[in-house]
Amino acid sequence: MSGEVVAITGIAAGGAGVGRLRDGRAVFVPRTTPGERVRLRDEIELHKNFAKGEVEEIVAAGAARVTPPCPHYVRDRCGGCQLQHLAYEAQLAAKRAIVGDALRRIGKLDLPDPEIVEAIGEWRYRAKISLAVRRPGGPAVGAMIGLHPYDRPGAVFALADCHIADFQVMALWRELRQRLELLPGGGGGRRGSRRSGCARRCPSPSAWCAGGDPWRAWRGWWRGPPPVSLRRRSSR
């Protein structure tokens, strides 16, 4: 199967393109579009009835392929989005097909693909974002805070901006990013994994932190950014 070329025929739940290997197994290939042909990397993850592959080369690009506007999507292989490489109409069509397939195949309902109600805006619609914090032990100075690459869930890349997050959420994140030294340390072990987040709430945005050591310096955040609601969540 070295360098096998696959024709992508659809988009599966989760956003990966779907094709067929020469042996008949379905293969799921992230960041591909229906109607295109791609050459797979040699390292194909084979299972009994399906396989997972990665693109080595786009042999023939699909008509719906576009350049993703977010640099994190390509450079950092961000796992927060799955369809930015598709034109918006193609994204809507893929979502209709995914829901319709689930209703027929899993729900056993004889229904056509449903209509999708479009968002008011294609971008900046998400009112909350959860960020992973990677800093085993010690203070949070130099901590890596951001999102996970889709193919490396244990890694974290530093987030500069998220194109689907509301402008208020990102403005709050830019303010808080300047005071990372006030975040609690990781503590090691299971407690070494922490998450932070920002949300657009009324009357003011809010930020939260979960996991890690006790957050002893949380009061210092009040002296930095504009008025913000701060919460310390249980790590459970």
Buried (B, 14 or more C-beta within 10 A) or exposed (E): BEEBBBBBEBBBEEBBBBBBBEEEBBBBBBBBBBBBBBBBBEEBEEEEEBBBBBBBEBEEBBEBBBEBEBEBBEEBBBBBBBBBBBBBEBBBBBBBBBBBBEBBEEEEEEEEBEEEEEEEEEBBEBBBBEBBBBBEEEBBEEBBBBBBBBEEEEBBBBBBEBBBBBEBBBBBBEBBBEBBEBBBBBBEEEBBBBBBBBBBBEEEBBBBBBBBBEBEBBEEBEEEBEEBEBEEEEBE
